[in-house]
Amino acid sequence: MSRFLRPLLRGTTYTRLLHLWVPMLIVSIWLFIDKSTPWAPALVLVPVGLLPAVRMGEGVQARLLLTPGEAEPGISVVPSATWRDRLRTVLWLELRMLLGAVAMFATVWLPVIAFELARCAWGQAPSGVPLLDRLPPYRAWALLAPLALLALYGVVVGLGELITACARRLLGPSAAERLAALEERTEQLLERTRIARELHDSIGHALTVAVVQAGAARAAGDPEFTERALDAIEETGRAALEDLERVLGVLRETGRPVSARPTLADAGRLLESARASGAKVDAEVTGPVAALPGTVSREGYRILQEALTNVLRHAGAVPVRVRVAVTDDLLALEVRNPLPAPIPGPGRGSGLRGIRERAALLGGSARTGPDEGDWQVRARLPLG
């Protein structure tokens, strides 16, 4: 029984009924003007539905009254963009008026019928209601009065569900709108992937440098070396906090520009951080690095950062050769270090995969793996 009565306790049931009643206000006004043409409002809806803005207005009403509180109601709130959308809007307006007329008739006359049947059951004469005024007083009519109320329940709940289903069908997103929404969702997923990669690269690099520096300082037992290691850990930690704050800012403000992200012009910070961790870095930079396109320069920085992080994490304080070459149409990055015995540690594989993904997103290529006794990371990024 509680399940049967549950729709009567939901506010949505009554907002849907209100949505069905609204067109009848227009019809009622027109009937005061000219009762001989009750079909005129339905005829006027045809040119009205062809107006692009009408679809947006109907969508807003439908969302507000038919699906209140739903995050994804499946009802569009944009103007008609095609003739198909306009025709769907016309059909929606006509159907809404038709179902509204049924709802109005039912909600007015079914309670009256139930009341008149109850009066007849108590021996009173009907009060002039068409068809019911011929009923003789008879107690058996009391059994039929609840049927009218059950019919009213079915009409109110059933028409509410029906009009909502029709709204999703006729006011739902078109194929072009679904494609645009899919593209937007894809862009959001790509942005989340990029942010996750940013965090992996920047925070992973900082933690790796801090761990290596702390271990080297403990092993050295030299106060001067320990002081330098602590300075390097502090500098790297500050840089990581700046990166973290920037990424969190991007998450909070979707329109925030990415110009604050580090570029290859800031590569000196990476090289000094690696040297402070004990690695013997031999770096050679040729070509106009500062003139690189922003996207290429930022991704190149992250590739170099991940390559140096992998050296410190898996090889330790070993000689590292870094080559950065910029030509007219290509950025070439190469990081080589001696291939040591396997060093246990977390994070294997994901960083190298991120290097290849970054290069592929720019239409370039990246190769990682052993080469003539060394471990090599080589990336080629086109500039145009």
Phi, psi and chi 1 to 4 in degrees:
 res  aa     phi    psi   chi1   chi2   chi3   chi4
   1 MET       -  -40.7 -172.4   65.8  177.2      -
   2 SER   -63.7  -36.3   60.8      -      -      -
   3 ARG   -66.4  -36.3 -176.8  176.2 -179.3 -179.0
   4 PHE   -65.7  -38.2  178.3   77.7      -      -
   5 LEU   -86.4   -9.1  -63.7  176.0      -      -
   6 ARG   -56.9  -42.1 -167.8  175.4  -58.2  162.1
   7 PRO   -58.9  -28.7  -25.0   34.7      -      -
   8 LEU   -73.3  -15.0  -61.5  178.9      -      -
   9 LEU   -96.5   -4.2  -57.0  177.7      -      -
  10 ARG   -94.0  135.1  -67.0 -159.0  -53.8 -102.5
  11 GLY   -66.0  -26.9      -      -      -      -
  12 THR   -60.1  -35.4  -55.8      -      -      -
  13 THR   -58.1  -40.4  -59.3      -      -      -
  14 TYR   -83.8  -30.6  -57.1  101.4      -      -
  15 THR   -68.4  -34.2   59.1      -      -      -
  16 ARG   -67.1  -39.1  -70.9  173.7  176.8  175.9
  17 LEU   -63.6  -40.3 -178.6   60.5      -      -
  18 LEU   -61.7  -40.3  176.8   61.2      -      -
  19 HIS   -60.8  -36.3 -176.0  -88.8      -      -
  20 LEU   -72.9  -30.8  -71.0  166.8      -      -
  21 TRP   -74.4  -30.3  -80.3  -12.4      -      -
  22 VAL   -54.3  -47.9  167.9      -      -      -
  23 PRO   -61.0  -28.5  -20.2   32.5      -      -
  24 MET   -68.9  -20.7  -66.7  -59.6   99.3      -
  25 LEU   -63.8  -41.5  -63.5  176.5      -      -
  26 ILE   -65.4  -43.8  -59.4  174.6      -      -
  27 VAL   -62.4  -41.1  175.3      -      -      -
  28 SER   -62.5  -42.1  -60.0      -      -      -
  29 ILE   -63.1  -42.2  -65.9  173.1      -      -
  30 TRP   -64.6  -37.8  176.0 -105.8      -      -
  31 LEU   -64.3  -28.6  -68.9  178.3      -      -
  32 PHE   -68.8  -27.3  -82.2  110.3      -      -
  33 ILE   -83.4  -48.7  -61.4  173.4      -      -
  34 ASP  -149.6  102.1 -174.1    2.8      -      -
  35 LYS   -76.1  -15.8  -68.8 -176.8  178.6 -179.3
  36 SER   -77.4  -14.3   63.6      -      -      -
  37 THR  -127.5   67.2   57.0      -      -      -
  38 PRO   -68.5  -14.4   24.5  -33.4      -      -
  39 TRP   -84.4   -7.5   42.4  -95.8      -      -
  40 ALA   -58.8  -44.6      -      -      -      -
  41 PRO   -58.6  -37.9  -26.5   36.1      -      -
  42 ALA   -65.8  -33.6      -      -      -      -
  43 LEU   -70.1  -38.3 -174.3   62.1      -      -
  44 VAL   -66.7  -27.6  172.6      -      -      -
  45 LEU   -65.0  -21.1  -71.3  179.6      -      -
  46 VAL   -64.6  -56.0  174.9      -      -      -
  47 PRO   -68.1  -30.7   23.1  -32.9      -      -
  48 VAL   -63.2  -42.4  169.5      -      -      -
  49 GLY   -66.2  -18.6      -      -      -      -
  50 LEU   -78.5  -12.6  -63.5  178.0      -      -
  51 LEU   -72.9  129.0  -61.4  175.3      -      -
  52 PRO   -57.9  -38.1  -24.7   34.0      -      -
  53 ALA   -69.8  -20.8      -      -      -      -
  54 VAL   -63.6  -38.5  171.8      -      -      -
  55 ARG   -61.1  -40.5  179.7  169.2 -179.3 -104.5
  56 MET   -65.1  -43.5 -179.5  173.0   63.8      -
  57 GLY   -63.6  -41.8      -      -      -      -
  58 GLU   -65.8  -36.8  -70.6  -64.7  -43.4      -
  59 GLY   -64.4  -40.3      -      -      -      -
  60 VAL   -64.0  -45.2  171.1      -      -      -
  61 GLN   -60.4  -44.7  -72.7 -175.1   60.2      -
  62 ALA   -63.1  -42.4      -      -      -      -
  63 ARG   -64.3  -40.5  -78.9 -164.4  174.9 -168.7
  64 LEU   -70.6  -39.7 -179.5   63.8      -      -
  65 LEU  -104.1  -31.4  -62.5  176.6      -      -
  66 LEU   -91.5  -35.2  -61.6 -178.9      -      -
  67 THR  -130.7   55.1   59.1      -      -      -
  68 PRO   -65.7  133.8   25.3  -34.0      -      -
  69 GLY    84.5   -6.2      -      -      -      -
  70 GLU   -82.4  131.2  -68.7 -171.2   22.0      -
  71 ALA   -71.4  -39.3      -      -      -      -
  72 GLU  -124.6   79.7  -62.6  -67.8  -22.1      -
  73 PRO   -76.6  -14.4   27.6  -33.0      -      -
  74 GLY    76.3   23.4      -      -      -      -
  75 ILE  -121.9  127.4  -61.5  174.1      -      -
  76 SER   -80.4  149.2 -179.8      -      -      -
  77 VAL  -128.4   40.4  -71.4      -      -      -
  78 VAL  -122.9  155.6  -62.6      -      -      -
  79 PRO   -64.7  162.1  -19.9   31.4      -      -
  80 SER   -65.0  132.0  -60.4      -      -      -
  81 ALA  -107.2  -19.6      -      -      -      -
  82 THR  -133.1  167.3   64.2      -      -      -
  83 TRP   -66.4  -29.7  -82.3  104.2      -      -
  84 ARG   -62.3  -42.1  179.4 -179.2  174.6   83.3
  85 ASP   -63.5  -39.9  -68.4  -20.2      -      -
  86 ARG   -64.6  -43.6  -68.5 -177.1  174.9   95.1
  87 LEU   -66.4  -36.7  -66.0  176.6      -      -
  88 ARG   -63.9  -36.2  -69.9  167.6   66.8 -161.3
  89 THR   -66.9  -42.0  -55.1      -      -      -
  90 VAL   -60.1  -46.6  171.4      -      -      -
  91 LEU   -61.3  -38.7 -179.5   57.4      -      -
  92 TRP   -63.0  -44.8  158.7 -104.5      -      -
  93 LEU   -63.2  -42.3  -68.5  174.6      -      -
  94 GLU   -65.7  -42.7  -61.0  -69.6   -8.9      -
  95 LEU   -66.2  -38.2 -177.2   62.2      -      -
  96 ARG   -63.1  -40.8 -178.0 -177.5  178.0 -173.6
  97 MET   -67.3  -40.1  179.5  166.1  -75.0      -
  98 LEU   -62.9  -49.3  174.8   61.8      -      -
  99 LEU   -67.0  -31.6  -64.9  179.5      -      -
 100 GLY   -64.2  -38.7      -      -      -      -
 101 ALA   -64.9  -40.9      -      -      -      -
 102 VAL   -63.6  -44.1  174.3      -      -      -
 103 ALA   -63.9  -42.4      -      -      -      -
 104 MET   -64.0  -45.3 -179.5   64.9   71.2      -
 105 PHE   -60.5  -45.4  178.1   86.8      -      -
 106 ALA   -65.8  -44.6      -      -      -      -
 107 THR   -71.5  -20.9   52.7      -      -      -
 108 VAL   -88.3  -49.0  170.2      -      -      -
 109 TRP   -89.3  -31.0  -72.4  106.2      -      -
 110 LEU   -64.0  -43.3  -72.8  176.6      -      -
 111 PRO   -63.1  -36.7  -24.3   35.2      -      -
 112 VAL   -63.4  -42.5  171.3      -      -      -
 113 ILE   -62.2  -44.5  -68.8  173.0      -      -
 114 ALA   -60.9  -41.5      -      -      -      -
 115 PHE   -66.2  -44.3  178.0   75.1      -      -
 116 GLU   -67.1  -36.7  -68.2  -61.4  -32.9      -
 117 LEU   -64.5  -37.6  -71.5  173.5      -      -
 118 ALA   -66.6  -39.2      -      -      -      -
 119 ARG   -63.8  -41.8  -69.1 -179.0   76.8 -114.0
 120 CYS   -65.2  -35.7  -71.1      -      -      -
 121 ALA   -65.7  -27.7      -      -      -      -
 122 TRP   -91.0   10.1  -76.5   97.3      -      -
 123 GLY    88.3    7.7      -      -      -      -
 124 GLN   -94.8  149.4  -61.1 -177.7   20.2      -
 125 ALA   -76.6  144.7      -      -      -      -
 126 PRO   -58.9  151.9  -21.2   32.6      -      -
 127 SER   -99.7   45.9   56.4      -      -      -
 128 GLY    82.9   13.8      -      -      -      -
 129 VAL   -73.3  129.5  177.3      -      -      -
 130 PRO   -51.9  139.6  -26.0   35.0      -      -
 131 LEU    74.1  -42.7  -61.7 -179.8      -      -
 132 LEU   -77.7  -17.6  -64.8 -177.9      -      -
 133 ASP   -71.0   -8.8   55.3   -2.4      -      -
 134 ARG   -97.3   -2.8  -59.1  179.0 -177.8  179.0
 135 LEU   -74.5  133.7  -67.3  177.5      -      -
 136 PRO   -80.3  149.2   29.1  -34.4      -      -
 137 PRO   -60.1  127.6  -22.4   34.0      -      -
 138 TYR  -159.8  130.8 -168.6   60.2      -      -
 139 ARG   -66.9  -21.5  -68.9 -166.6  177.5  -84.9
 140 ALA   -65.4  -18.9      -      -      -      -
 141 TRP   -62.2  -21.3  -62.2  128.6      -      -
 142 ALA   -63.4  -25.3      -      -      -      -
 143 LEU   -75.0  -24.3  -59.9  176.2      -      -
 144 LEU   -88.5  -21.2  -62.5 -179.9      -      -
 145 ALA   -58.5  -44.3      -      -      -      -
 146 PRO   -63.3  -26.7  -22.1   33.5      -      -
 147 LEU   -62.8  -37.2  -64.6 -179.6      -      -
 148 ALA   -64.4  -38.3      -      -      -      -
 149 LEU   -70.2  -37.0  -62.6  178.7      -      -
 150 LEU   -64.0  -39.2  -73.1  175.9      -      -
 151 ALA   -63.1  -39.5      -      -      -      -
 152 LEU   -61.8  -43.6  176.6   62.5      -      -
 153 TYR   -58.1  -48.0  169.3   88.1      -      -
 154 GLY   -62.7  -39.0      -      -      -      -
 155 VAL   -66.5  -47.3  167.7      -      -      -
 156 VAL   -62.6  -49.4  170.3      -      -      -
 157 VAL   -72.6  -45.9  176.0      -      -      -
 158 GLY   -65.6  -44.1      -      -      -      -
 159 LEU   -65.8  -32.6  -74.5 -177.0      -      -
 160 GLY   -63.0  -44.0      -      -      -      -
 161 GLU   -66.6  -39.6  -65.7  -69.9  -19.2      -
 162 LEU   -66.0  -45.2  179.1   59.3      -      -
 163 ILE   -66.8  -31.6 -166.7   66.4      -      -
 164 THR   -68.4  -43.0  -56.4      -      -      -
 165 ALA   -63.0  -40.4      -      -      -      -
 166 CYS   -66.4  -36.5  -68.2      -      -      -
 167 ALA   -63.4  -42.7      -      -      -      -
 168 ARG   -65.5  -31.3  -69.8 -166.6  172.8  103.6
 169 ARG   -78.5  -45.8  179.5   68.8  175.7  175.2
 170 LEU   -92.0  -28.3  -62.2  175.8      -      -
 171 LEU  -105.7    4.0  -62.8  179.2      -      -
 172 GLY   -68.5  166.9      -      -      -      -
 173 PRO   -62.2  141.9   21.0  -30.6      -      -
 174 SER   -76.8  176.8   62.3      -      -      -
 175 ALA   -61.4  -40.0      -      -      -      -
 176 ALA   -65.8  -38.9      -      -      -      -
 177 GLU   -68.7  -38.1  -68.4  168.4   -6.0      -
 178 ARG   -64.8  -38.8  -73.7 -166.0  -64.4  -91.9
 179 LEU   -64.7  -42.0  179.6   59.2      -      -
 180 ALA   -63.8  -40.7      -      -      -      -
 181 ALA   -64.9  -38.7      -      -      -      -
 182 LEU   -64.9  -40.4  179.1   60.8      -      -
 183 GLU   -65.3  -39.2  -69.6  176.8  -10.3      -
 184 GLU   -64.4  -41.7 -178.6 -179.6   -0.9      -
 185 ARG   -63.7  -39.7  176.1   62.4  176.3  166.2
 186 THR   -63.3  -41.7  -58.5      -      -      -
 187 GLU   -62.4  -39.6  -71.5  -64.6  -33.1      -
 188 GLN   -64.2  -41.9  -68.4  175.0   -9.8      -
 189 LEU   -65.4  -40.2  -68.1  176.5      -      -
 190 LEU   -63.8  -38.7  -70.7  174.8      -      -
 191 GLU   -66.7  -39.7 -178.4   66.4   10.8      -
 192 ARG   -64.1  -39.7  -69.9 -178.2 -178.7 -177.6
 193 THR   -63.1  -41.5  -59.0      -      -      -
 194 ARG   -64.0  -41.4 -175.1 -171.1   65.6   77.6
 195 ILE   -65.9  -40.9  -69.7  174.0      -      -
 196 ALA   -61.1  -39.2      -      -      -      -
 197 ARG   -67.9  -38.1 -168.4 -178.1  -64.4  121.4
 198 GLU   -59.9  -46.5  -71.6  -78.7  -41.2      -
 199 LEU   -63.4  -42.4  -73.7  174.8      -      -
 200 HIS   -59.2  -44.7  171.9  -88.9      -      -
 201 ASP   -69.9  -50.5  -69.0  -13.0      -      -
 202 SER   -72.1  -50.3   60.0      -      -      -
 203 ILE   -70.4  -39.3  -54.7  -57.2      -      -
 204 GLY   -60.7  -41.1      -      -      -      -
 205 HIS   -64.2  -44.9  174.8   77.5      -      -
 206 ALA   -62.9  -44.3      -      -      -      -
 207 LEU   -65.7  -39.7  -68.5  176.2      -      -
 208 THR   -62.1  -45.8  -61.1      -      -      -
 209 VAL   -61.9  -43.0  169.3      -      -      -
 210 ALA   -63.0  -43.1      -      -      -      -
 211 VAL   -64.1  -45.3  170.5      -      -      -
 212 VAL   -64.2  -44.0  171.9      -      -      -
 213 GLN   -62.8  -44.0  -71.6  -81.1    5.9      -
 214 ALA   -63.4  -42.8      -      -      -      -
 215 GLY   -64.2  -41.1      -      -      -      -
 216 ALA   -66.2  -40.2      -      -      -      -
 217 ALA   -64.5  -40.9      -      -      -      -
 218 ARG   -65.4  -41.0  174.8  176.1  -66.9  178.5
 219 ALA   -71.4  -32.8      -      -      -      -
 220 ALA   -71.0  -40.3      -      -      -      -
 221 GLY    67.3   22.1      -      -      -      -
 222 ASP  -110.6  118.3 -177.8   -1.7      -      -
 223 PRO   -57.7  -38.2  -24.6   34.2      -      -
 224 GLU   -67.1  -42.8 -175.3  177.2  -10.3      -
 225 PHE   -65.7  -38.7 -178.2   84.7      -      -
 226 THR   -62.6  -39.3  -59.4      -      -      -
 227 GLU   -62.5  -43.7 -176.3   69.1   22.1      -
 228 ARG   -64.8  -39.1  -68.1 -162.0  -56.1  -89.7
 229 ALA   -64.0  -42.7      -      -      -      -
 230 LEU   -63.8  -38.2  -68.9  175.1      -      -
 231 ASP   -62.5  -42.4  -70.4  -18.8      -      -
 232 ALA   -65.9  -40.6      -      -      -      -
 233 ILE   -62.6  -42.3  -68.6  173.1      -      -
 234 GLU   -63.4  -44.7 -179.3 -178.5    8.4      -
 235 GLU   -64.0  -43.9 -179.7 -178.9   -7.6      -
 236 THR   -65.7  -39.8  -55.2      -      -      -
 237 GLY   -63.2  -40.9      -      -      -      -
 238 ARG   -63.0  -42.9  -69.6 -177.2 -174.4  -82.9
 239 ALA   -62.4  -39.6      -      -      -      -
 240 ALA   -65.8  -38.6      -      -      -      -
 241 LEU   -64.6  -37.9  -73.4  175.4      -      -
 242 GLU   -62.9  -43.6  -68.5  175.8    2.4      -
 243 ASP   -62.4  -42.1  -78.0  -16.1      -      -
 244 LEU   -64.4  -42.8  179.5   60.1      -      -
 245 GLU   -63.8  -38.1  179.6   62.3   27.4      -
 246 ARG   -65.8  -44.6  175.3 -175.8   52.3   75.1
 247 VAL   -65.3  -41.2  171.9      -      -      -
 248 LEU   -63.8  -34.0  -67.2  178.2      -      -
 249 GLY   -64.5  -38.5      -      -      -      -
 250 VAL   -63.4  -39.2  171.3      -      -      -
 251 LEU   -66.1  -36.9  -73.2  172.9      -      -
 252 ARG   -76.8  -34.1  -71.3 -169.0  -64.7  -94.8
 253 GLU  -124.6  100.9  -54.9  171.7   25.2      -
 254 THR   -64.5  -26.0   55.0      -      -      -
 255 GLY   -90.6    7.2      -      -      -      -
 256 ARG   -68.4  132.5 -176.3  169.1  176.0  167.9
 257 PRO   -68.3  155.9   24.3  -32.1      -      -
 258 VAL   -98.4   12.2  -62.9      -      -      -
 259 SER   -64.1  -20.9   56.6      -      -      -
 260 ALA   -77.6   -7.7      -      -      -      -
 261 ARG   -67.9  143.5  -67.7  167.8   56.3 -167.6
 262 PRO   -65.6  151.5   23.0  -32.9      -      -
 263 THR  -123.6  179.6   64.4      -      -      -
 264 LEU   -64.3  -18.4  -87.2  178.9      -      -
 265 ALA   -64.8  -20.3      -      -      -      -
 266 ASP   -97.7   13.8  -53.5  -50.9      -      -
 267 ALA   -63.3  -24.3      -      -      -      -
 268 GLY   -57.2  -33.8      -      -      -      -
 269 ARG   -64.2  -39.9 -172.9  177.8   70.3 -179.9
 270 LEU   -65.0  -44.7  -69.9  177.6      -      -
 271 LEU   -64.7  -42.0  -59.9  177.2      -      -
 272 GLU   -67.1  -36.3  -70.8  -57.1  -40.5      -
 273 SER   -63.9  -41.5  176.4      -      -      -
 274 ALA   -66.6  -40.1      -      -      -      -
 275 ARG   -64.7  -40.1  -69.1 -171.3  179.9  105.8
 276 ALA   -65.6  -22.1      -      -      -      -
 277 SER   -85.0    0.4  -60.4      -      -      -
 278 GLY   106.8  -10.2      -      -      -      -
 279 ALA   -73.9  141.3      -      -      -      -
 280 LYS   -95.1   96.0  -58.1  174.8  180.0   61.3
 281 VAL   -92.8  123.6 -179.3      -      -      -
 282 ASP  -108.8  102.8  174.2   20.4      -      -
 283 ALA  -108.2  141.2      -      -      -      -
 284 GLU  -138.7  121.3  179.1 -179.2  -27.0      -
 285 VAL  -120.3  124.3 -179.9      -      -      -
 286 THR  -127.8  145.6   58.2      -      -      -
 287 GLY    94.7  168.7      -      -      -      -
 288 PRO   -77.7   81.7   29.4  -33.4      -      -
 289 VAL   -63.1  -38.5  173.8      -      -      -
 290 ALA   -66.7  -19.1      -      -      -      -
 291 ALA   -92.9    4.8      -      -      -      -
 292 LEU   -64.8  147.5  -75.7  171.0      -      -
 293 PRO   -57.2  145.4  -22.3   31.9      -      -
 294 GLY   -55.5  -45.2      -      -      -      -
 295 THR   -64.1  -45.2  -58.2      -      -      -
 296 VAL   -64.7  -42.1  176.1      -      -      -
 297 SER   -66.2  -39.7 -172.4      -      -      -
 298 ARG   -68.2  -43.9  -72.2 -171.3  -71.4  -92.9
 299 GLU   -68.3  -35.3  -62.8  -57.7  -38.7      -
 300 GLY   -62.0  -39.0      -      -      -      -
 301 TYR   -61.1  -45.3  176.7   92.2      -      -
 302 ARG   -66.7  -36.8  -69.4  -53.4 -173.6 -168.0
 303 ILE   -64.5  -45.0  -69.9  174.1      -      -
 304 LEU   -63.0  -41.1  177.6   59.7      -      -
 305 GLN   -61.2  -46.1 -177.0 -177.3   53.8      -
 306 GLU   -66.1  -38.1 -176.5   59.0   35.3      -
 307 ALA   -63.6  -44.3      -      -      -      -
 308 LEU   -68.1  -35.8  -69.0  174.6      -      -
 309 THR   -62.1  -42.4  -59.2      -      -      -
 310 ASN   -64.0  -36.5  -74.4  -26.1      -      -
 311 VAL   -62.3  -49.7  171.0      -      -      -
 312 LEU   -65.9  -36.1  -64.0  174.2      -      -
 313 ARG   -73.7  -42.0 -179.4 -178.5  -62.9  159.1
 314 HIS  -106.3  -20.1  -59.2  -62.1      -      -
 315 ALA  -115.3  -24.4      -      -      -      -
 316 GLY    83.4 -152.1      -      -      -      -
 317 ALA   -81.0   86.7      -      -      -      -
 318 VAL  -126.7  161.9  -63.0      -      -      -
 319 PRO   -63.7  136.6  -21.6   32.8      -      -
 320 VAL  -129.8  131.8 -176.6      -      -      -
 321 ARG  -109.8  123.4 -172.2  175.3   71.1 -178.9
 322 VAL  -117.1  128.3  176.6      -      -      -
 323 ARG  -127.9  124.8  -63.7  -68.4 -178.1  -94.7
 324 VAL  -124.6  118.8  179.3      -      -      -
 325 ALA  -129.0  129.2      -      -      -      -
 326 VAL  -116.1  123.4 -179.3      -      -      -
 327 THR  -113.5 -169.3   62.3      -      -      -
 328 ASP   -64.7  -31.5  -66.9  -23.1      -      -
 329 ASP  -132.4   11.5   57.5   -5.0      -      -
 330 LEU  -152.0  141.8 -173.0   71.1      -      -
 331 LEU  -110.6  121.9  166.6   64.1      -      -
 332 ALA  -112.6  127.8      -      -      -      -
 333 LEU  -121.3  136.7  -70.5  168.9      -      -
 334 GLU  -144.5  130.4 -177.9  179.6    1.6      -
 335 VAL  -129.9  122.6  178.3      -      -      -
 336 ARG  -127.6  143.6  -61.1  177.5   68.1   96.6
 337 ASN  -151.4  154.6   62.1  -84.3      -      -
 338 PRO   -57.2  143.1  -22.9   32.8      -      -
 339 LEU   -88.0  107.1 -172.1   61.0      -      -
 340 PRO   -87.9 -178.4   34.7  -32.7      -      -
 341 ALA   -66.8  154.1      -      -      -      -
 342 PRO   -55.9  132.0  -23.6   33.6      -      -
 343 ILE  -110.2  121.0  -61.3  177.2      -      -
 344 PRO   -65.4  143.9   24.3  -33.5      -      -
 345 GLY   174.7  158.1      -      -      -      -
 346 PRO   -77.9  163.7   30.9  -36.2      -      -
 347 GLY    86.7   15.2      -      -      -      -
 348 ARG   -68.0  137.9  -66.0 -172.4  176.2 -168.8
 349 GLY    93.4  -42.9      -      -      -      -
 350 SER   -67.7  -37.6   59.4      -      -      -
 351 GLY   -66.3  -43.2      -      -      -      -
 352 LEU   -65.5  -39.1  -60.1  179.6      -      -
 353 ARG   -63.5  -38.0 -176.5  169.3   60.3 -108.0
 354 GLY   -63.9  -36.6      -      -      -      -
 355 ILE   -61.3  -46.9  -70.8  174.5      -      -
 356 ARG   -65.9  -36.7  -67.5 -171.2  -71.9  -92.1
 357 GLU   -66.8  -41.2  -71.1  175.3   -6.0      -
 358 ARG   -61.8  -44.5  -73.2 -177.2 -178.0  -83.8
 359 ALA   -64.6  -41.4      -      -      -      -
 360 ALA   -65.9  -36.3      -      -      -      -
 361 LEU   -63.5  -26.8  -74.5  174.3      -      -
 362 LEU   -95.1    7.1  -64.9  178.5      -      -
 363 GLY    80.2   15.0      -      -      -      -
 364 GLY  -105.4 -158.6      -      -      -      -
 365 SER  -145.2  157.9   61.2      -      -      -
 366 ALA  -144.1  141.8      -      -      -      -
 367 ARG  -127.2  130.4  179.3 -178.1  179.0  -85.1
 368 THR  -130.7  139.0   60.8      -      -      -
 369 GLY   150.1  178.3      -      -      -      -
 370 PRO   -69.0  147.5   22.4  -30.2      -      -
 371 ASP  -154.7  106.2 -179.8   67.3      -      -
 372 GLU    55.0   48.2  -61.5  179.8   -3.1      -
 373 GLY    83.2   -5.6      -      -      -      -
 374 ASP  -111.6  162.6  -69.8  -17.5      -      -
 375 TRP   -98.7  131.7 -177.8  -91.6      -      -
 376 GLN  -127.0  137.6  174.5 -174.0 -103.3      -
 377 VAL  -121.2  118.1  173.9      -      -      -
 378 ARG  -129.9  127.2  177.9 -177.9  -64.3  175.9
 379 ALA  -129.9  143.4      -      -      -      -
 380 ARG  -127.3  116.7  -62.5  -70.0 -176.0  -90.8
 381 LEU  -118.5  119.4  -53.5  179.5      -      -
 382 PRO   -70.4  149.6   23.9  -31.9      -      -
 383 LEU   -93.0  -10.6  -57.2 -174.1      -      -
 384 GLY  -140.9      -      -      -      -      -
